[in-house]
Amino acid sequence: MTLPENHPQRFLLANEVHARPQEAMQPPVRVSYLALTVDPDARDAEHAHVAALCTRYGAHPPPPDATHFSADLGPFRFTWEPHTEFTSYTFAQQGAGAQPFADPAARTVPAEWLAAIPGRTVVALHADVLDRTQRMPDASVIAAYFQGNHVVGAGVGDGAGAVFTDFRVHADGFGRILLIDRELSRRQVGRTLQRMFEIETYRVMALLALPIARSAAPRVRAMEGELGALTAALAGGGGIDDALLERLTGLAAKVEGAIGESRFRFGATVAYYDLVTSRIAELCEHRLPGTQTVDEFMARRFAPVMATCESVARRMVELSERVAQANNLLATRVGIVRERQNQELLASMDRRARLQLRLQETVEGLSVAAITYYVVGLVAYAAKALQATGAGIDVDVTVGVSIPVVLVLVALGVRFIRRRLVRAEQTG
């Protein structure tokens, strides 16, 4: 059967659900797990480091674009999983030690290779899985395995097994997980351990936002106080609007800068927290007598920390919105003030125009008088010339008679010119 052309991402997307297969483990087994944060520019070095380990034990290295790699290297089984922000390494060794955590799987890994893994360790765990042939340890023995620390645990897999941990880093730099098999399948053992590893890893990755939240909280309080002072000044009508606007703009820049610095971390924290809760739900816990479950422990110890981070992130967003509102109010007030100033300017220009008109009319009157004076002077010269030729003309009478005539004619001429200019301006 011939199908239409495949989408370029069809097979990649179809295989995505199988990209990170869970390891099947047969109890008793010892497992060591590491999670390290890795810079993006160190990914090539990380791949080369894993390839070197495979070459050392005669195994094929992972392909360059691998997102999951697992191989049996002889002394131990090795799993490598690069994620967005961190990379996990899992080392599993078959068989039980003299007692739990006495002989971890990490001891079989070359020490120099282990110490040279690129990145920074955020999680290190040892896990021991006891098989169903061993007697269930009592509470005091389990507490001794965790050096007397408060132990968290529950039945898992609908009672097919039990898991215990103390969520602490011990003297060797590793945390501890004890899984006791009763009726777990090999796949269930692998899934349970993977969920416990992921719970601890995602919990720590979520907590990376806590130092940011703690350092940001005083800054947020200071910016909230500054905004309160600016809002009071705005409500009271005091201060110079331009100065208030400059201070408010500076505050907005500080708020957006703080949000920009923490947005990714707080967003990732929410995602990691959701993963922690989903992995806990997948354990299908049921309570063991006298033992706090993982869900209860996280609800009492982990959820409040996440609430702190969420509170700081929410306060930042709300502060940004309040600054924007104050900025809008101030901009509106500045606009009203400027509109009032524009109205006053227009009124002033109107007064100046009227004054200019009066001055122009005055100047026109003076112009009429001046033109009349010069024209009458010309008439006088003409009368004198005619008198000199013997014409019987009285110069003084001629000048006197010409004055009103010239005055009227000049005034009419000036008025005609002004009206014509006004008409041309209106039609132009």
C-alpha positions as CSV (number, residue, x, y, z in Angstrom):
1,M,0.0,0.0,0.0
2,T,1.4,3.4,-1.0
3,L,0.9,6.2,1.5
4,P,1.1,9.9,0.7
5,E,4.4,11.7,1.4
6,N,5.5,11.5,5.0
7,H,5.7,14.5,7.2
8,P,9.4,15.3,7.8
9,Q,9.0,14.8,11.5
10,R,6.7,11.8,11.4
11,F,9.1,9.0,12.5
12,L,10.9,11.3,15.0
13,L,7.6,12.1,16.7
14,A,6.4,8.6,16.6
15,N,9.5,7.3,18.3
16,E,9.6,10.1,20.9
17,V,7.5,8.0,23.4
18,H,10.2,5.3,23.2
19,A,13.2,7.7,23.4
20,R,13.9,7.0,27.1
21,P,13.1,3.3,27.8
22,Q,13.0,2.2,31.4
23,E,15.6,-0.4,32.5
24,A,14.4,-3.8,33.7
25,M,16.3,-4.8,36.9
26,Q,16.4,-8.1,38.6
27,P,16.8,-7.9,42.4
28,P,19.1,-7.9,44.2
29,V,20.8,-5.0,42.5
30,R,22.8,-2.0,43.5
31,V,22.4,1.3,41.5
32,S,24.3,4.6,41.6
33,Y,22.8,7.6,40.0
34,L,24.3,11.0,39.2
35,A,22.6,14.2,37.8
36,L,24.8,17.1,36.7
37,T,24.0,20.5,35.3
38,V,25.8,21.0,32.0
39,D,26.5,24.2,30.0
40,P,25.4,24.0,26.4
41,D,28.9,24.5,25.1
42,A,30.0,21.4,27.1
43,R,27.7,18.9,25.4
44,D,30.4,17.8,22.9
45,A,32.9,17.2,25.7
46,E,30.2,15.3,27.6
47,H,29.5,13.0,24.6
48,A,33.2,12.5,24.1
49,H,33.6,11.5,27.8
50,V,30.8,8.9,27.5
51,A,32.4,7.6,24.3
52,A,35.7,7.2,26.1
53,L,34.1,5.0,28.8
54,C,32.4,2.8,26.1
55,T,35.7,2.5,24.2
56,R,37.4,1.5,27.5
57,Y,35.1,-1.5,27.9
58,G,34.9,-2.4,24.2
59,A,31.3,-1.1,23.7
60,H,30.0,1.0,20.8
61,P,29.7,4.7,21.8
62,P,26.4,6.5,21.5
63,P,25.5,8.4,18.3
64,P,26.1,12.1,18.3
65,D,22.4,13.0,18.5
66,A,21.5,10.5,21.2
67,T,19.1,11.5,23.9
68,H,19.3,8.1,25.7
69,F,22.1,5.5,25.7
70,S,22.3,2.2,27.6
71,A,25.0,-0.5,27.4
72,D,26.3,-3.4,29.4
73,L,29.9,-2.6,30.0
74,G,30.7,-5.9,31.9
75,P,31.3,-4.9,35.5
76,F,28.2,-2.7,35.5
77,R,25.3,-1.6,33.2
78,F,25.6,2.1,32.2
79,T,22.8,4.5,31.2
80,W,23.3,8.0,30.0
81,E,20.4,10.5,29.5
82,P,21.1,14.1,28.5
83,H,18.2,16.5,29.3
84,T,17.7,20.2,28.7
85,E,19.4,21.5,31.8
86,F,21.1,18.4,33.3
87,T,22.4,15.0,32.4
88,S,21.9,11.8,34.3
89,Y,24.2,8.8,34.6
90,T,23.1,5.5,36.1
91,F,25.4,2.6,37.0
92,A,23.8,-0.7,38.0
93,Q,25.6,-3.8,39.3
94,Q,23.9,-7.1,39.9
95,G,24.0,-8.7,43.3
96,A,23.7,-7.6,46.9
97,G,26.4,-6.1,49.1
98,A,27.2,-7.2,52.6
99,Q,24.5,-4.8,53.7
100,P,22.7,-2.0,52.0
101,F,24.9,0.9,50.8
102,A,28.1,-0.8,51.9
103,D,29.3,-1.6,48.4
104,P,27.7,0.9,46.0
105,A,27.7,0.3,42.2
106,A,29.7,3.6,41.7
107,R,32.8,1.8,43.2
108,T,33.1,-0.3,40.0
109,V,33.3,2.8,37.8
110,P,36.8,4.1,37.1
111,A,37.4,6.8,39.7
112,E,39.3,9.1,37.3
113,W,36.5,8.9,34.7
114,L,33.8,9.5,37.3
115,A,35.6,12.6,38.7
116,A,36.1,14.1,35.2
117,I,32.5,14.0,34.1
118,P,31.7,17.5,32.6
119,G,29.3,19.6,34.6
120,R,28.3,20.2,38.3
121,T,26.7,17.6,40.5
122,V,23.2,18.4,41.7
123,V,22.1,14.9,42.7
124,A,24.0,11.8,43.7
125,L,22.2,8.7,44.9
126,H,23.0,5.1,45.9
127,A,20.1,2.6,45.7
128,D,19.9,-0.9,46.9
129,V,17.2,-3.3,45.9
130,L,16.6,-6.2,48.3
131,D,15.0,-9.3,46.7
132,R,11.9,-11.1,48.0
133,T,14.0,-13.9,49.6
134,Q,15.3,-11.6,52.3
135,R,13.3,-10.9,55.5
136,M,11.6,-7.5,55.7
137,P,13.8,-5.3,58.0
138,D,12.2,-3.7,61.0
139,A,12.0,0.0,61.5
140,S,15.1,0.2,63.6
141,V,17.2,-1.6,61.1
142,I,16.0,0.6,58.3
143,A,16.8,3.7,60.3
144,A,20.3,2.3,60.9
145,Y,20.8,2.0,57.1
146,F,20.1,5.8,57.0
147,Q,22.4,6.6,59.9
148,G,19.5,7.3,62.2
149,N,17.9,10.1,60.1
150,H,14.2,10.5,59.7
151,V,13.1,8.0,57.1
152,V,10.4,8.6,54.6
153,G,8.8,5.5,52.9
154,A,5.7,3.8,51.7
155,G,4.4,0.7,50.0
156,V,4.6,1.0,46.3
157,G,3.1,-0.8,43.3
158,D,-0.1,-1.5,45.2
159,G,1.9,-3.3,47.9
160,A,4.2,-5.2,45.6
161,G,7.2,-3.5,47.2
162,A,8.3,-0.8,49.7
163,V,10.7,2.1,49.2
164,F,12.6,4.2,51.8
165,T,14.8,7.3,51.7
166,D,15.8,10.2,54.0
167,F,16.3,12.9,51.3
168,R,19.7,13.7,52.8
169,V,23.2,13.8,51.5
170,H,25.4,11.5,53.5
171,A,29.1,11.8,54.3
172,D,30.1,10.2,51.0
173,G,28.2,12.8,49.1
174,F,25.4,10.5,48.1
175,G,21.8,10.2,49.1
176,R,20.3,6.7,49.8
177,I,17.2,4.8,48.5
178,L,16.2,1.4,49.7
179,L,13.8,-0.6,47.6
180,I,12.4,-3.9,49.0
181,D,10.9,-6.3,46.5
182,R,7.9,-8.4,47.4
183,E,6.1,-9.0,44.2
184,L,7.6,-6.5,41.8
185,S,8.4,-7.4,38.2
186,R,11.8,-6.5,36.7
187,R,10.1,-3.6,34.9
188,Q,8.4,-2.4,38.1
189,V,11.8,-2.4,39.9
190,G,13.3,-0.3,37.1
191,R,10.3,2.1,37.0
192,T,10.2,2.5,40.7
193,L,13.9,3.4,40.9
194,Q,13.6,5.7,38.0
195,R,10.7,7.5,39.6
196,M,12.6,7.9,42.9
197,F,15.7,9.2,41.0
198,E,13.5,11.6,39.1
199,I,11.7,12.8,42.2
200,E,15.0,13.8,43.8
201,T,16.4,15.3,40.7
202,Y,13.4,17.3,39.8
203,R,13.0,18.4,43.4
204,V,16.6,19.8,43.5
205,M,16.2,21.4,40.1
206,A,13.0,23.1,41.2
207,L,14.8,24.3,44.3
208,L,17.4,26.2,42.2
209,A,14.8,29.0,42.2
210,L,14.9,29.3,46.0
211,P,18.1,31.4,46.2
212,I,16.9,33.6,43.5
213,A,13.5,34.1,45.3
214,R,15.3,34.8,48.6
215,S,17.6,37.4,47.0
216,A,14.8,38.9,45.0
217,A,12.3,39.3,47.9
218,P,14.1,42.3,49.5
219,R,14.5,44.0,46.1
220,V,10.7,43.4,45.4
221,R,9.9,45.0,48.8
222,A,12.1,48.0,48.1
223,M,10.5,48.5,44.7
224,E,7.0,48.1,46.1
225,G,7.9,50.8,48.7
226,E,9.2,53.1,45.9
227,L,6.1,52.5,43.9
228,G,4.0,53.4,46.9
229,A,5.8,56.7,47.4
230,L,5.4,57.5,43.7
231,T,1.7,56.6,43.7
232,A,1.2,58.8,46.8
233,A,3.0,61.7,45.1
234,L,0.9,61.1,42.0
235,A,-2.4,61.0,44.0
236,G,-1.4,64.1,46.0
237,G,-0.6,66.1,42.8
238,G,2.8,67.0,44.3
239,G,6.1,67.0,42.5
240,I,7.0,67.8,38.9
241,D,5.3,65.5,36.4
242,D,8.4,65.1,34.3
243,A,10.5,64.2,37.3
244,L,7.8,61.7,38.5
245,L,7.6,60.2,35.0
246,E,11.4,59.8,34.9
247,R,11.4,58.0,38.3
248,L,8.5,55.8,37.3
249,T,10.2,54.9,34.1
250,G,13.4,54.0,36.0
251,L,11.3,51.8,38.4
252,A,9.7,50.1,35.5
253,A,13.1,49.3,34.0
254,K,14.2,47.8,37.3
255,V,11.1,45.7,37.7
256,E,11.3,44.3,34.1
257,G,15.0,43.6,34.6
258,A,14.3,41.6,37.8
259,I,11.5,39.7,36.0
260,G,13.8,39.0,33.0
261,E,16.6,37.7,35.3
262,S,14.3,35.2,37.0
263,R,11.6,34.4,34.5
264,F,13.2,31.3,33.1
265,R,14.2,29.9,36.5
266,F,10.7,30.4,38.0
267,G,9.1,29.0,34.9
268,A,11.3,25.9,35.1
269,T,10.5,25.5,38.8
270,V,6.8,25.3,38.1
271,A,7.5,22.6,35.4
272,Y,9.8,20.6,37.7
273,Y,7.3,20.8,40.6
274,D,4.6,19.4,38.4
275,L,7.0,16.5,37.4
276,V,7.7,15.8,41.1
277,T,4.0,15.6,41.9
278,S,3.2,13.4,38.9
279,R,6.1,11.0,39.7
280,I,4.9,10.7,43.3
281,A,1.4,9.9,42.1
282,E,2.9,7.2,39.8
283,L,4.4,5.4,42.9
284,C,0.9,4.4,44.0
285,E,1.9,4.8,47.6
286,H,0.1,3.3,50.6
287,R,1.0,4.1,54.2
288,L,3.3,1.9,56.2
289,P,2.8,2.0,60.0
290,G,4.8,4.7,61.7
291,T,6.3,6.0,58.4
292,Q,5.7,9.2,56.6
293,T,5.0,8.8,52.9
294,V,6.9,10.6,50.2
295,D,3.8,12.6,49.3
296,E,3.3,13.8,52.9
297,F,7.0,14.7,53.2
298,M,6.8,16.8,50.0
299,A,3.6,18.4,51.0
300,R,5.1,19.6,54.3
301,R,8.7,20.3,53.3
302,F,8.8,20.9,49.6
303,A,5.4,22.6,48.7
304,P,6.0,25.6,51.1
305,V,9.3,26.3,49.4
306,M,7.6,26.2,46.0
307,A,4.9,28.5,47.4
308,T,7.7,31.0,48.4
309,C,9.1,31.0,44.8
310,E,5.6,31.3,43.4
311,S,4.8,34.2,45.7
312,V,7.9,36.1,44.7
313,A,7.3,35.5,41.0
314,R,3.6,36.6,41.4
315,R,4.6,39.7,43.3
316,M,7.0,40.7,40.5
317,V,4.3,40.3,37.8
318,E,1.8,42.2,39.9
319,L,4.4,44.9,40.6
320,S,5.0,45.3,36.9
321,E,1.3,45.6,36.3
322,R,1.0,48.3,39.0
323,V,3.9,50.2,37.6
324,A,2.3,50.1,34.2
325,Q,-1.0,51.4,35.6
326,A,0.7,54.2,37.5
327,N,2.7,55.0,34.3
328,N,-0.6,55.3,32.4
329,L,-2.2,57.5,35.1
330,L,0.8,59.8,35.1
331,A,0.9,59.9,31.3
332,T,-2.8,60.8,31.3
333,R,-2.1,63.6,33.8
334,V,0.8,64.9,31.8
335,G,-1.4,64.8,28.7
336,I,-4.1,66.8,30.4
337,V,-1.6,69.3,31.7
338,R,-0.1,69.6,28.2
339,E,-3.5,70.0,26.6
340,R,-4.3,72.8,29.1
341,Q,-1.0,74.4,28.2
342,N,-1.8,74.1,24.5
343,Q,-5.2,75.8,25.1
344,E,-3.5,78.6,27.0
345,L,-1.0,78.9,24.2
346,L,-3.7,79.1,21.6
347,A,-5.6,81.7,23.7
348,S,-2.4,83.7,23.9
349,M,-1.8,83.4,20.2
350,D,-5.4,84.6,19.6
351,R,-4.8,87.6,21.8
352,R,-1.6,88.4,20.0
353,A,-3.4,88.1,16.7
354,R,-6.0,90.6,17.8
355,L,-3.4,92.9,19.1
356,Q,-1.5,92.5,15.8
357,L,-4.7,93.4,13.9
358,R,-5.2,96.5,15.9
359,L,-1.6,97.5,15.3
360,Q,-2.0,96.8,11.6
361,E,-5.1,99.0,11.5
362,T,-3.2,101.7,13.3
363,V,-0.3,101.3,10.9
364,E,-2.8,101.5,8.0
365,G,-4.1,104.7,9.3
366,L,-0.6,106.2,9.6
367,S,0.1,104.8,6.2
368,V,-2.9,106.6,4.7
369,A,-1.8,109.8,6.4
370,A,1.8,109.4,5.1
371,I,0.7,108.6,1.6
372,T,-1.7,111.5,1.6
373,Y,1.1,113.8,2.8
374,Y,3.4,112.8,0.0
375,V,0.7,112.8,-2.7
376,V,-0.4,116.3,-1.6
377,G,3.2,117.4,-1.7
378,L,3.3,116.2,-5.3
379,V,0.1,118.2,-6.0
380,A,1.7,121.3,-4.5
381,Y,4.7,120.9,-6.8
382,A,2.4,120.5,-9.8
383,A,0.4,123.5,-8.9
384,K,3.5,125.6,-8.4
385,A,4.7,124.5,-11.8
386,L,1.5,125.5,-13.5
387,Q,1.5,128.8,-11.7
388,A,5.0,129.5,-13.0
389,T,3.7,129.0,-16.6
390,G,1.3,131.8,-16.1
391,A,-1.8,129.7,-15.3
392,G,-4.0,131.5,-12.8
393,I,-3.8,128.8,-10.1
394,D,-3.7,129.5,-6.4
395,V,-1.3,127.0,-5.0
396,D,-2.6,127.0,-1.4
397,V,-6.2,126.6,-2.5
398,T,-5.3,123.8,-4.8
399,V,-3.4,122.0,-2.0
400,G,-6.2,122.5,0.5
401,V,-8.8,121.2,-1.9
402,S,-6.6,118.1,-2.8
403,I,-6.1,117.0,0.8
404,P,-9.6,115.5,1.4
405,V,-9.8,114.1,-2.2
406,V,-6.4,112.4,-1.9
407,L,-7.2,111.2,1.7
408,V,-10.4,109.5,0.5
409,L,-8.8,107.9,-2.5
410,V,-5.8,106.6,-0.6
411,A,-8.1,105.1,2.2
412,L,-10.3,103.5,-0.4
413,G,-7.2,102.0,-2.2
414,V,-5.8,100.6,1.0
415,R,-9.1,99.1,2.0
416,F,-9.4,97.5,-1.5
417,I,-6.0,96.0,-1.3
418,R,-6.6,94.5,2.2
419,R,-9.9,92.9,1.2
420,R,-8.3,91.4,-1.9
421,L,-5.5,89.9,0.2
422,V,-8.0,88.5,2.7
423,R,-10.1,87.0,-0.1
424,A,-7.0,85.4,-1.7
425,E,-6.0,83.9,1.7
426,Q,-9.5,82.4,2.2
427,T,-9.7,80.9,-1.2
428,G,-6.0,79.7,-1.2
